[in-house]
Amino acid sequence: MNKISLHTEGISDVTIVPNTFIDLYMPSANGAYVKVYLYLLRSFSSNNLEFTISSIADHLDNTEKDIIRALNYWEKHNLLKIERNSQKEITAIHLTELNDSDSSLSAYTAAADDTDTEIDELAVNIHSEKTPAARQRYSPAKISELTDNDDIKWAMHIVEIYLDRPLKPMDIQLILYLYEELNFSSELIMYLYEYCVSRNKKNPSYIEAVALTWAKEGIDTEEKAKVATAVYNEHFNNVNKAFGLNRAPGQIERQYITKWVEVFSFSDDIITEACNRTILRTQKPDFKYADKILETWYKKGVKNMADIRRLDEEFAKGKTSSKVTPLPKQSSNRFNQFPQRIYTAKDYAELERKLINKGL
């Protein structure tokens, strides 16, 4: 494949995007969320420090709820801090400085909440703010000391095999952090990487987020981790069953399922319902079609099967009310080519009276 060289010709008005954002956060983020973060950077660099949620939505051609979801997403990742008033309206946004070690959260815990935060029309102020590093950086001397441990040496060797490349400094920092700070055994570290790579996730930010989730949930052994991941794999099995597939889902299909579980936060029964409707309408296991159904439900705030039934009822009522009963078709013979009079009971009574009087 040909290499592509990048050149610039007289571009002076620029926006600085941190390399850490591009390297660690952008790959696993939704494209719409990336646009919002870049817009914030652009606004800060041009001193456009006041705007509204509505103005961002108009500029990026998104809904206001989409903008709020993106802001909540980056807040969870510690890329910004949000101030809200007593009505839960956003009043200020603080952009935080990014460091290589500031990647404690990632796509694993990044479900974009369909939050009930009120959409505000208040001016939003952007401030640049430095935050402390999420975890310590190990010195060369400390690295040398820790890597003398046979367990760590073996774990690093196995991790290199999983990543299919030599370890980078940030990889080593992360492995030592897992071992020293989170008290992960070498076996658990190896399984952590095995699990993440099996899902086509090699980003250190993602791997660290999974580790932090496991630590928070008390998963401190390889056995516990296998039980926890088996529950996640159950999502794949349920989709396979609904679609009638007798194979493991492919990479793109796994990405769809991961999106439904992690981003939309849908339960298996909702996902299965979407798969069943897809089969009925397309007669085939169409992941893209199912994704459209689930995305529609997500945007309409579906949380359970009762919400889906409610939407179905609203749709059915809308179709019924939109139907117009056609007028009876009149015959085109010569007796009704003129407007026809409609007689009432009063007319008939009057006609009967006239006939009686005439007979008398």
Secondary structure, 3 states (H helix, E strand, C coil): CCCCCCCCCCCCCCCCCCHHHHHHHHHHCCHHHHHHHHHHHHHHHCCCCEECHHHHHHHHCCCHHHHHHHHHHHHHCCCEEEEECCCCCEEEEEEECCCCCCCCCCHHHCCCCCCCCCCCCCCEEEEEECCCCCCCCCCHHHHHHHCCCHHHHHHHHHHHHHHCCCCCHHHHHHHHHHHHCCCCCHHHHHHHHHHHHHCCCCCHHHHHHHHHHHHHCCCCCHHHHHHHHHHHHHHHHHHHHHHCCCCCCCHHHHHHHHHHHHHCCCCHHHHHHHHHHHHHHHCCCCHHHHHHHHHHHHHCCCCCHHHHHHHHHHHHHHHHHHCCCCCCCCCCCHHHCCCCCCCCHHHHHHHHHHHHHHHC
